[in-house]
Amino acid sequence: MGTPRAFEFEESLEGLAGPRPWAPSRRTWSAVARRLLRDRRALLGLAILGIVATGAIFAPWVAPYDPAAQGQEMLLPPSLKHPLGTDDLGRDLLSRIIFGSRVSLFVGITTVLLAATFGVSLGLIAGFYGRWVDMLVMRYIDLQWAFPNFIIAVGLVAIFGTGLVNVIVAITLAFLDDFARITRGMVLAIREEEYVSAARAVGASDRRILLRHILPNTLSPVIVQGTVSISYAILGEAALSFLGLGVKPTTPTWGLILNDARPFFTTAWWLGVFPGLAIMLVVLAINFVGDGLRDLMDVKEYQEARR
């Protein structure tokens, strides 16, 4: 059962069963990448994300001032010295937005990676084994599905407390159900494919079938969902910080910058406009990339790319 000859026989049976309809081969990924780069909206989104990510990585060298340094020039409108103006404590707004992108991108990417890892695992187990395992997992998912993601995140932060780690945990648990549902739906269809039956016929273990034959075929919709979920995670972190339920007040984030600007929306417009534009541009860029991936990572697109 675990010998090389059995694995070779398994591969031959898979060949007789036909190509895997959703499996992302290296050639397919190359074709998808080339098509994505020809999509103008996706290319614009990648360019915006590249600029923001570069600024976040090299923030200490890109930001013109220390984001926490207070000065005498309070509520200064945009000027050559301070391109985006200053806040009520004399802190440079551009520097705070650049440093704030670090937290927003880190929370967005980290929470989606964690949510995808646990959600896909639950979906694989529920869809593959079915019966009481599927019932237990899906009843939990249905319970979570009954509440909006943001309400779940607020409730979890209220239980765990504020802080970067607690925000990541709260948003991760809030988005876990989306990945579990998508993966389970894919597994229910894939487990009936002929190549899965062929692998089971030659004695392949459940672990091998899940990791080698089923999991690769669920990656396409999971990647698309992950791309879109990053934008929701960024919005969730900004909303939690705006409500005072996010990271520590001394950490510059886009949500905290907006929260600090609330008393000055009518007198210092730049304090609310520029952080809001930063959030809007990043979320819009991620959605552009997600839309491009969704159009390209379709089954028909895969089949065309494989020809």
NUKESE-312476 format. One line per 5 residues: for each residue x, y, z of N, C-alpha, C, O. Coordinates in steps of 0.2 Angstrom, whole numbers, always signed. Layout:
! residues N
X:Y:Z:X:Y:Z:X:Y:Z:X:Y:Z  ...
***
This chain:
! residues 307
+4:-6:+0:+0:+0:+0:+4:+6:+0:+2:+11:-3  +10:+6:+3:+14:+12:+3:+20:+11:-1:+25:+15:+0  +20:+6:-5:+26:+5:-9:+26:+10:-16:+21:+12:-18  +32:+11:-19:+32:+15:-25:+28:+12:-30:+25:+16:-34  +28:+5:-31:+24:+2:-36:+17:+3:-35:+13:+5:-40
+14:+4:-29:+7:+5:-28:+6:+12:-30:+1:+14:-33  +11:+17:-29:+10:+24:-31:+10:+25:-38:+6:+29:-41  +14:+21:-42:+14:+21:-49:+8:+19:-52:+5:+22:-57  +5:+13:-49:-1:+11:-51:-7:+16:-50:-11:+16:-54  -6:+19:-44:-11:+24:-43:-11:+30:-48:-16:+32:-50
-5:+32:-50:-4:+37:-55:-7:+35:-62:-10:+39:-65  -6:+28:-64:-9:+26:-70:-16:+26:-70:-19:+27:-75  -19:+24:-64:-26:+24:-64:-29:+31:-64:-34:+32:-67  -25:+36:-61:-28:+43:-62:-27:+45:-69:-32:+49:-71  -22:+43:-73:-22:+45:-80:-28:+42:-84:-30:+46:-88
-30:+36:-82:-36:+33:-86:-42:+37:-84:-47:+37:-88  -42:+40:-78:-48:+43:-75:-49:+50:-79:-54:+53:-78  -44:+53:-82:-44:+59:-85:-41:+65:-81:-39:+63:-75  -40:+71:-84:-37:+76:-80:-41:+79:-74:-47:+78:-74  -38:+81:-69:-41:+84:-64:-44:+91:-66:-40:+95:-68
-50:+92:-65:-53:+98:-68:-51:+104:-64:-51:+110:-67  -49:+104:-58:-48:+110:-54:-40:+111:-52:-38:+116:-49  -36:+106:-54:-30:+105:-51:-25:+111:-54:-25:+111:-60  -22:+115:-50:-18:+121:-53:-11:+118:-54:-7:+118:-49  -9:+116:-60:-3:+114:-62:+2:+120:-62:+0:+126:-63
+9:+119:-63:+13:+125:-64:+12:+128:-70:+12:+134:-70  +10:+125:-75:+9:+128:-82:+3:+132:-81:+2:+138:-84  -2:+130:-78:-8:+134:-77:-7:+140:-73:-10:+145:-75  -3:+140:-68:-2:+146:-64:+2:+151:-68:+1:+157:-67  +6:+148:-72:+10:+153:-77:+5:+156:-82:+6:+163:-83
+1:+153:-84:-4:+155:-89:-9:+161:-85:-10:+166:-88  -11:+159:-79:-15:+163:-75:-11:+170:-74:-14:+175:-74  -5:+169:-72:-1:+175:-70:+0:+180:-77:-1:+186:-76  +1:+177:-82:+1:+181:-88:-5:+184:-90:-5:+190:-92  -11:+181:-89:-17:+184:-91:-19:+189:-85:-22:+195:-87
-17:+188:-79:-18:+193:-74:-14:+200:-75:-17:+205:-74  -8:+199:-78:-4:+205:-79:-7:+209:-86:-6:+215:-86  -11:+205:-90:-14:+209:-95:-21:+212:-93:-24:+216:-97  -23:+211:-87:-30:+214:-85:-28:+220:-82:-24:+221:-77  -30:+226:-85:-28:+233:-83:-30:+234:-76:-27:+237:-72
-36:+232:-74:-39:+234:-67:-34:+230:-62:-32:+232:-57  -33:+223:-64:-29:+219:-59:-22:+222:-59:-19:+222:-53  -19:+224:-65:-13:+227:-65:-12:+234:-61:-7:+235:-57  -18:+238:-61:-18:+244:-57:-18:+242:-50:-15:+245:-46  -22:+237:-48:-22:+235:-41:-16:+233:-38:-14:+234:-33
-12:+229:-42:-6:+226:-40:-1:+232:-40:+3:+232:-35  -1:+237:-44:+3:+243:-43:+2:+247:-37:+7:+249:-34  -4:+248:-35:-6:+251:-29:-4:+247:-23:-1:+250:-18  -5:+241:-23:-3:+237:-17:+5:+237:-17:+7:+236:-11  +8:+236:-23:+15:+237:-22:+18:+243:-19:+23:+243:-15
+15:+249:-21:+17:+255:-18:+16:+255:-11:+20:+257:-7  +10:+253:-9:+8:+253:-1:+13:+248:+2:+15:+250:+8  +14:+242:+0:+18:+237:+3:+25:+240:+4:+28:+239:+9  +28:+243:-2:+35:+246:-1:+35:+251:+4:+40:+251:+8  +30:+255:+4:+30:+260:+10:+30:+257:+17:+33:+260:+21
+26:+252:+17:+25:+249:+24:+32:+246:+26:+34:+246:+32  +35:+242:+21:+41:+239:+23:+47:+244:+25:+51:+243:+29  +47:+249:+21:+53:+254:+22:+50:+260:+25:+53:+266:+24  +45:+259:+29:+42:+265:+33:+47:+270:+36:+47:+276:+36  +52:+267:+40:+57:+271:+44:+61:+275:+39:+63:+281:+41
+62:+273:+33:+66:+277:+28:+62:+281:+23:+64:+286:+21  +55:+279:+22:+51:+283:+18:+47:+289:+21:+47:+294:+18  +45:+288:+27:+41:+293:+31:+46:+299:+32:+51:+298:+35  +43:+305:+31:+48:+311:+32:+49:+312:+39:+54:+316:+41  +44:+310:+44:+45:+312:+51:+43:+306:+55:+41:+301:+53
+45:+306:+62:+43:+301:+66:+36:+302:+67:+33:+307:+69  +32:+296:+67:+25:+297:+67:+22:+299:+74:+16:+301:+75  +26:+298:+79:+24:+299:+86:+27:+306:+88:+25:+308:+94  +31:+309:+84:+34:+316:+86:+29:+321:+86:+26:+323:+81  +28:+325:+92:+24:+330:+92:+27:+337:+91:+33:+337:+92
+24:+342:+88:+27:+348:+86:+22:+354:+88:+17:+353:+91  +25:+360:+86:+21:+366:+88:+16:+368:+82:+11:+372:+83  +17:+364:+76:+13:+366:+71:+7:+361:+71:+6:+356:+67  +2:+363:+75:-4:+359:+76:-10:+361:+71:-11:+367:+69  -13:+356:+68:-18:+357:+63:-16:+361:+57:-20:+365:+55
-10:+359:+55:-8:+363:+49:-10:+360:+43:-10:+354:+42  -13:+364:+38:-16:+361:+32:-10:+358:+28:-4:+360:+29  -12:+354:+22:-7:+352:+18:-2:+357:+15:-5:+362:+13  +4:+356:+15:+9:+361:+13:+15:+357:+11:+16:+351:+11  +20:+361:+8:+26:+358:+6:+30:+354:+12:+33:+349:+11
+30:+357:+17:+34:+354:+23:+30:+348:+26:+33:+343:+27  +23:+348:+26:+19:+343:+28:+14:+342:+22:+9:+345:+22  +16:+337:+18:+11:+336:+12:+4:+334:+13:+0:+336:+9  +3:+331:+19:-4:+329:+21:-6:+333:+27:-12:+331:+30  -3:+338:+29:-4:+342:+35:-2:+338:+42:+1:+333:+42
-4:+341:+47:-3:+339:+54:-9:+338:+58:-15:+341:+56  -9:+334:+63:-15:+333:+67:-15:+338:+73:-11:+343:+73  -19:+337:+78:-20:+341:+84:-14:+341:+88:-14:+346:+92  -10:+336:+88:-4:+336:+92:+2:+338:+88:+8:+338:+91  +2:+340:+82:+7:+342:+78:+11:+337:+75:+16:+338:+72
+8:+331:+74:+11:+325:+71:+10:+325:+64:+4:+327:+61  +15:+323:+60:+14:+323:+53:+9:+318:+50:+10:+312:+52  +4:+319:+47:-1:+315:+45:+2:+310:+40:+0:+304:+40  +6:+312:+35:+9:+307:+30:+13:+302:+33:+12:+296:+31  +17:+303:+38:+21:+298:+42:+16:+293:+45:+18:+288:+46
+11:+296:+48:+7:+292:+52:+3:+287:+48:+2:+281:+49  +1:+289:+42:-2:+285:+37:+2:+279:+34:+0:+274:+34  +9:+281:+33:+13:+276:+30:+15:+271:+36:+15:+265:+34  +16:+273:+42:+17:+268:+47:+10:+264:+49:+11:+258:+51  +5:+267:+48:-2:+264:+49:-3:+258:+44:-6:+254:+45
+0:+259:+38:-1:+254:+33:+2:+247:+35:+0:+242:+33  +7:+248:+39:+11:+242:+42:+6:+237:+46:+5:+231:+44  +2:+240:+50:-2:+237:+54:-8:+234:+50:-10:+228:+51  -11:+238:+46:-17:+236:+42:-15:+230:+37:-19:+226:+37  -9:+231:+34:-8:+225:+29:-6:+219:+33:-8:+213:+31
-2:+220:+39:+0:+214:+43:-6:+210:+45:-7:+204:+45  -11:+214:+48:-17:+211:+51:-21:+208:+45:-24:+202:+46  -22:+211:+39:-26:+209:+34:-23:+202:+31:-27:+197:+31  -16:+202:+30:-13:+196:+27:-13:+190:+33:-15:+184:+31  -11:+192:+39:-10:+187:+44:-17:+183:+46:-18:+177:+46
-22:+187:+46:-29:+185:+48:-31:+180:+43:-34:+175:+44  -31:+182:+36:-33:+178:+31:-29:+172:+30:-32:+166:+29  -23:+172:+31:-19:+166:+31:-21:+161:+37:-22:+155:+35  -22:+163:+43:-24:+159:+48:-31:+157:+47:-33:+151:+48  -36:+161:+45:-43:+159:+44:-43:+154:+38:-47:+149:+38
-39:+155:+33:-39:+150:+27:-36:+143:+30:-39:+138:+28  -31:+143:+34:-28:+137:+36:-33:+133:+40:-34:+127:+39  -36:+136:+45:-41:+132:+49:-47:+131:+46:-50:+126:+47  -50:+136:+42:-56:+135:+38:-56:+129:+33:-60:+125:+32  -50:+129:+29:-49:+124:+24:-49:+117:+27:-51:+112:+25
-45:+117:+33:-44:+111:+37:-51:+108:+39:-53:+102:+38  -55:+112:+42:-62:+110:+44:-66:+108:+38:-70:+103:+38  -66:+112:+32:-70:+110:+26:-68:+104:+23:-72:+100:+21  -61:+102:+23:-59:+96:+21:-61:+90:+25:-64:+85:+22  -61:+91:+31:-63:+85:+36:-70:+84:+35:-73:+78:+35
-74:+90:+35:-82:+89:+35:-84:+86:+28:-88:+82:+28  -81:+89:+23:-83:+86:+16:-81:+79:+15:-85:+76:+11  -75:+77:+17:-72:+71:+15:-76:+65:+20:-78:+60:+17  -76:+66:+26:-79:+61:+30:-86:+61:+31:-89:+56:+32  -89:+67:+31:-97:+67:+31:-100:+65:+37:-96:+65:+43
-106:+63:+37:-109:+60:+43:-109:+65:+49:-110:+71:+49  -107:+62:+55:-108:+66:+61:-102:+71:+61:-103:+76:+64  -96:+69:+58:-91:+74:+58:-93:+81:+54:-92:+86:+56  -97:+79:+48:-99:+85:+44:-105:+89:+48:-105:+95:+48  -109:+85:+52:-114:+88:+55:-111:+93:+61:-114:+98:+62
-106:+90:+65:-104:+94:+70:-100:+101:+67:-101:+106:+70  -96:+100:+62:-93:+106:+59:-97:+111:+56:-97:+117:+58  -102:+108:+52:-107:+113:+49:-112:+116:+54:-114:+122:+52  -113:+113:+59:-118:+116:+64:-114:+122:+67:-117:+127:+69  -108:+121:+69:-104:+127:+71:-103:+132:+66:-104:+138:+68
-102:+130:+60:-102:+135:+54:-108:+139:+53:-108:+145:+53  -114:+135:+54:-120:+138:+53:-122:+143:+59:-125:+149:+58  -120:+142:+65:-120:+146:+71:-116:+152:+69:-119:+158:+71  -110:+152:+67:-106:+158:+66:-109:+162:+60:-109:+168:+60  -112:+158:+55:-115:+161:+49:-121:+166:+51:-122:+170:+47
-124:+164:+56:-130:+168:+58:-128:+175:+60:-133:+179:+61  -122:+177:+62:-120:+183:+64:-115:+187:+59:-111:+183:+56  -116:+193:+58:-111:+197:+54:-104:+196:+56:-103:+196:+62  -99:+196:+52:-92:+195:+54:-90:+200:+58:-86:+199:+63  -92:+206:+57:-90:+212:+61:-92:+211:+68:-89:+213:+73
-99:+209:+69:-102:+208:+76:-98:+203:+79:-97:+204:+85  -96:+198:+76:-92:+192:+79:-85:+195:+81:-83:+193:+87  -82:+199:+77:-76:+202:+79:-76:+206:+85:-72:+206:+89  -81:+210:+85:-82:+215:+91:-83:+211:+97:-81:+213:+103  -88:+206:+97:-89:+202:+103:-83:+198:+105:-82:+198:+111
-79:+196:+101:-73:+192:+103:-67:+197:+106:-64:+195:+111  -67:+203:+103:-62:+208:+106:-65:+210:+113:-61:+211:+117  -71:+210:+114:-74:+212:+120:-72:+207:+125:-71:+208:+131  -72:+200:+123:-70:+195:+128:-63:+194:+129:-61:+194:+135  -59:+195:+123:-52:+194:+124:-48:+200:+126:-43:+200:+129
-51:+206:+125:-48:+212:+126:-44:+215:+120:-44:+212:+115  -42:+221:+120:-39:+224:+115:-32:+222:+114:-29:+219:+118  -29:+225:+109:-22:+223:+107:-21:+219:+100:-26:+217:+98  -15:+220:+97:-14:+217:+91:-16:+210:+90:-19:+208:+86  -13:+206:+95:-14:+199:+95:-22:+197:+95:-24:+193:+91
-25:+200:+100:-32:+199:+101:-36:+201:+95:-41:+197:+93  -34:+206:+91:-38:+208:+85:-37:+203:+80:-42:+202:+76  -31:+201:+79:-29:+196:+74:-34:+189:+75:-36:+186:+71  -34:+187:+82:-38:+181:+83:-45:+182:+82:-48:+178:+79  -48:+188:+84:-55:+190:+83:-57:+190:+76:-62:+187:+74
-53:+193:+71:-54:+193:+64:-53:+186:+61:-57:+185:+56  -48:+183:+63:-47:+176:+61:-53:+172:+62:-56:+168:+57  -56:+171:+68:-62:+167:+70:-68:+170:+66:-72:+166:+64  -68:+176:+65:-74:+179:+61:-74:+177:+54:-80:+176:+51  -69:+176:+51:-68:+174:+44:-67:+167:+42:-67:+165:+36
-67:+163:+47:-65:+156:+47:-71:+152:+43:-69:+148:+39  -77:+154:+44:-83:+150:+41:-83:+151:+34:-85:+146:+30  -81:+157:+31:-81:+157:+24:-77:+152:+20:-79:+149:+15  -71:+151:+23:-66:+146:+20:-69:+139:+21:-68:+135:+16  -72:+138:+27:-74:+131:+28:-80:+129:+23:-80:+124:+21
-84:+134:+22:-90:+133:+18:-88:+131:+11:-90:+127:+7  -83:+136:+8:-81:+135:+1:-78:+128:+0:-79:+125:-5  -73:+127:+5:-69:+120:+4:-74:+114:+5:-73:+110:+1  -78:+114:+9:-83:+109:+10:-87:+108:+4:-87:+102:+1  -89:+113:+1:-93:+112:-6:-89:+109:-11:-91:+105:-15
-83:+111:-12:-78:+109:-17:-77:+101:-15:-76:+97:-20  -75:+99:-9:-74:+93:-7:-79:+88:-9:-78:+82:-11  -86:+90:-7:-91:+86:-9:-92:+84:-16:-94:+78:-18  -90:+88:-21:-90:+87:-28:-83:+83:-30:-84:+78:-34  -78:+85:-27:-71:+82:-29:-71:+74:-27:-68:+70:-30
-73:+73:-21:-73:+66:-18:-76:+61:-22:-75:+55:-22  -81:+63:-27:-84:+58:-31:-81:+57:-38:-83:+54:-42  -75:+61:-39:-71:+61:-45:-68:+54:-46:-67:+50:-41  -67:+52:-52:-64:+45:-54:-57:+44:-51:-55:+39:-49  -53:+50:-52:-46:+49:-49:-46:+48:-42:-41:+45:-39
-51:+51:-38:-51:+49:-31:-53:+42:-30:-50:+39:-25  -58:+40:-33:-60:+33:-33:-54:+28:-35:-53:+23:-32  -50:+30:-40:-44:+26:-42:-39:+26:-36:-36:+21:-35  -38:+32:-33:-33:+32:-27:-35:+28:-22:-31:+24:-18  -42:+28:-20:-45:+24:-15:-44:+16:-16:-43:+12:-12
-45:+15:-23:-45:+8:-25:-38:+4:-24:-38:-2:-23  -33:+8:-25:-26:+5:-24:-24:+6:-17:-18:+4:-15  -28:+8:-12:-26:+8:-5:-23:+14:-3:-20:+14:+3  -24:+20:-6:-21:+26:-4:-24:+28:+3:-30:+27:+4  -20:+30:+8:-23:+32:+14:-27:+39:+13:-27:+42:+9
-32:+40:+18:-36:+46:+18:-31:+52:+18:-33:+57:+15  -26:+52:+22:-22:+58:+22:-19:+59:+15:-18:+65:+13  -17:+54:+12:-14:+55:+5:-19:+58:+0:-18:+62:-4  -25:+55:+1:-30:+57:-4:-32:+64:-3:-33:+68:-7  -32:+66:+4:-34:+73:+6:-29:+78:+3:-30:+83:+0
-23:+76:+5:-17:+81:+4:-15:+81:-4:-13:+86:-6  -15:+75:-7:-12:+75:-14:-18:+76:-19:-16:+79:-24  -24:+73:-18:-29:+73:-23:-34:+78:-22:-37:+81:-27  -36:+80:-16:-42:+84:-15:-40:+91:-14:-43:+96:-17  -35:+92:-9:-33:+99:-7:-31:+103:-13:-33:+109:-13
-26:+101:-17:-24:+105:-23:-30:+107:-27:-30:+113:-30  -35:+103:-28:-41:+105:-32:-46:+110:-29:-50:+113:-32  -45:+112:-22:-49:+117:-19:-45:+124:-19:-48:+128:-16  -39:+124:-21:-35:+130:-20:-38:+136:-24:-37:+142:-21  -41:+135:-30:-43:+141:-34:-48:+145:-31:-47:+151:-30
-54:+142:-28:-59:+147:-25:-56:+149:-18:-58:+155:-16  -52:+145:-15:-49:+148:-8:-45:+154:-9:-45:+158:-5  -41:+154:-15:-36:+159:-16:-40:+165:-18:-39:+171:-15  -45:+165:-22:-49:+170:-23:-53:+173:-17:-53:+179:-16  -56:+169:-13:-59:+171:-7:-54:+174:-2:-56:+179:+1
-48:+171:-2:-43:+174:+2:-41:+181:+0:-40:+186:+4  -41:+182:-6:-39:+189:-9:-44:+194:-7:-43:+200:-5  -51:+192:-8:-56:+197:-6:-57:+198:+2:-58:+203:+4  -55:+192:+5:-56:+193:+13:-50:+198:+16:-52:+200:+21  -45:+198:+12:-40:+203:+15:-43:+210:+15:-41:+214:+20
-46:+212:+10:-49:+219:+11:-54:+219:+16:-54:+225:+20  -58:+214:+17:-63:+214:+23:-59:+214:+30:-61:+218:+35  -54:+211:+30:-50:+211:+36:-47:+218:+38:-47:+220:+44  -44:+221:+33:-42:+228:+33:-47:+233:+36:-46:+237:+40  -53:+232:+33:-59:+236:+35:-61:+234:+42:-63:+239:+46
-61:+228:+44:-62:+226:+51:-58:+229:+56:-60:+231:+61  -51:+229:+54:-46:+231:+59:-47:+239:+60:-47:+242:+65  -48:+242:+54:-49:+249:+54:-56:+251:+58:-56:+256:+62  -61:+247:+57:-67:+249:+61:-66:+247:+69:-68:+251:+73  -63:+242:+70:-61:+241:+77:-57:+246:+80:-58:+248:+86
-52:+248:+77:-48:+254:+79:-52:+260:+80:-51:+264:+85  -56:+261:+75:-60:+267:+76:-65:+268:+82:-66:+273:+85  -67:+262:+84:-71:+261:+89:-67:+261:+96:-70:+260:+101  -61:+261:+96:-57:+260:+101:-56:+253:+104:-54:+252:+110  -57:+248:+100:-56:+241:+101:-51:+237:+98:-50:+231:+98
-46:+241:+95:-41:+238:+91:-34:+238:+95:-34:+236:+101  -29:+240:+92:-22:+240:+95:-22:+246:+100:-26:+250:+101  -16:+246:+103:-15:+251:+108:-15:+258:+105:-13:+259:+99  -17:+263:+109:-18:+270:+106:-12:+273:+103:-12:+278:+99  -6:+271:+106:+1:+273:+104:+3:+271:+97:+8:+273:+94
-1:+266:+95:+1:+263:+88:-3:+266:+83:-9:+266:+83  +1:+269:+78:-3:+272:+72:-6:+267:+68:-3:+263:+64  -13:+267:+67:-16:+263:+62:-21:+268:+59:-23:+273:+61  -24:+266:+53:-28:+270:+49:-35:+271:+53:-38:+277:+53  -37:+266:+57:-43:+267:+61:-42:+272:+66:-47:+276:+68
-37:+271:+70:-35:+276:+75:-34:+283:+73:-36:+288:+76  -31:+284:+67:-30:+291:+64:-37:+294:+63:-38:+300:+64  -42:+290:+60:-49:+292:+59:-52:+294:+66:-56:+299:+66  -51:+290:+71:-54:+291:+77:-52:+297:+80:-55:+301:+83  -45:+298:+80:-42:+305:+83:-45:+311:+79:-45:+316:+82
-47:+310:+73:-49:+315:+69:-56:+317:+69:-59:+322:+67  -60:+313:+73:-67:+314:+74:-69:+321:+76:-74:+324:+73  -66:+324:+81:-68:+331:+84:-66:+336:+79:-68:+342:+79  -62:+335:+73:-60:+340:+69:-62:+339:+62:-59:+342:+57  -67:+335:+61:-69:+334:+54:-72:+340:+50:-71:+341:+44
-75:+345:+54:-77:+351:+51:-72:+356:+50:-73:+361:+46  -67:+356:+54:-62:+361:+54:-55:+359:+51:-52:+364:+49  -54:+353:+51:-48:+351:+48:-49:+345:+44:-48:+339:+46  -52:+346:+38:-54:+341:+33:-49:+335:+32:-51:+330:+31  -43:+337:+31:-37:+333:+29:-36:+327:+34:-34:+322:+32
-38:+328:+40:-37:+323:+45:-42:+317:+44:-40:+311:+46  -47:+318:+41:-52:+312:+39:-52:+310:+32:-53:+304:+31  -50:+315:+28:-50:+313:+20:-44:+308:+18:-45:+303:+15  -38:+310:+20:-32:+306:+18:-32:+299:+21:-31:+295:+17  -33:+298:+28:-34:+291:+30:-39:+287:+27:-38:+281:+25
-45:+290:+25:-50:+287:+22:-49:+285:+15:-50:+280:+13  -45:+290:+11:-43:+288:+5:-38:+282:+5:-38:+278:+0  -34:+282:+10:-29:+277:+10:-32:+270:+11:-31:+265:+7  -37:+270:+15:-41:+263:+16:-45:+262:+10:-45:+256:+7  -48:+267:+6:-52:+266:+0:-47:+263:-5:-49:+258:-9
-42:+266:-6:-37:+264:-12:-35:+257:-11:-35:+253:-16  -33:+255:-5:-30:+248:-4:-36:+243:-4:-35:+238:-8  -42:+244:-2:-47:+240:-2:-49:+239:-10:-51:+234:-12  -49:+245:-13:-51:+245:-20:-46:+241:-24:-48:+237:-29  -40:+242:-23:-34:+238:-26:-35:+231:-25:-34:+227:-30
-36:+229:-19:-37:+221:-17:-43:+219:-21:-43:+213:-23  -48:+222:-21:-54:+220:-25:-53:+219:-32:-55:+215:-36  -49:+224:-35:-47:+223:-42:-43:+217:-44:-45:+213:-48  -39:+215:-39:-35:+209:-40:-39:+203:-39:-39:+198:-43  -43:+203:-34:-48:+198:-33:-53:+197:-38:-54:+191:-40
-55:+202:-42:-60:+201:-47:-56:+198:-53:-59:+194:-57  -50:+200:-54:-46:+197:-59:-44:+190:-58:-45:+186:-63  -43:+188:-52:-42:+181:-51:-48:+177:-51:-48:+171:-54  -54:+180:-49:-60:+176:-50:-62:+174:-57:-64:+169:-59  -60:+179:-61:-62:+178:-69:-57:+173:-72:-59:+169:-76
-51:+173:-69:-46:+169:-72:-46:+162:-70:-44:+157:-73  -47:+161:-63:-47:+155:-60:-53:+151:-60:-56:+148:-56  -56:+151:-66:-62:+148:-67:-61:+141:-71:-55:+140:-74  -65:+136:-70:-63:+129:-73:-62:+130:-80:-57:+127:-83  -66:+134:-84:-65:+134:-91:-59:+137:-92:-55:+135:-97
-57:+142:-88:-50:+146:-90:-45:+141:-88:-40:+141:-92  -45:+137:-83:-40:+132:-82:-39:+127:-88:-34:+126:-90  -45:+125:-90:-45:+120:-96:-42:+123:-102:-38:+120:-106  -43:+129:-103:-40:+133:-109:-33:+134:-108:-29:+133:-113  -31:+135:-102:-24:+137:-100:-20:+130:-101:-14:+130:-102
-23:+124:-100:-19:+118:-100:-18:+116:-107:-14:+111:-109  -22:+119:-112:-21:+116:-119:-15:+119:-122:-14:+118:-128
***
